[in-house]
Amino acid sequence: MTDARPGFAPILESAQAAELRPLLARDAQLVGLDLGDRTIGMAISDGRRRIASPLTTVRRKKFRADVDRMLEALEGRTVGGWVLGLPVNMTGDEGPRCQSTRAFARNFARLTQAPILLWDERLSTVAAERALLEADASRRRRAEVIDAVAAAYILQGALDRLSALEPEDE
């Protein structure tokens, strides 16, 4: 379902990834978000939207303060869109965490013109934890970066899908 209210950023579902491409300015970066109860992991793409990199983790307080800190972390970057991890259950059902993410997206859409893509994030945190373990990161270091790394996994999934949708001659 595309949310196309005037003055609000469009909110797209994972299956609508193809609709995101024409909304993105050339060389604009995508930002991935992993929304947790206490933190928001952030990741950023390169300008060609091929590679996702962990950026930072924001400690959650109140919605507007969280958004302000997110925007501070992105200062000087050209953000063309947002990819929010949608924590769908393994069965495909949506629980309270999905409702919370959708509410965040609706509120955030009032503050940005950049499109928002809700991306199925199943197993992203598991994959991030595994990668950090393989990198032999200490428990403390893993705790510091896990949310940003999970955001990078979420964003990379969306980037890979967008790349697969591109015509061969681009």
Summary of the structure (lengths in Angstrom):
residues: 170
radius of gyration: 15.2
end to end distance: 27.8
largest distance: 48.2
contacts: 516
relative contact order: 0.23
helix: 43%
strand: 23%
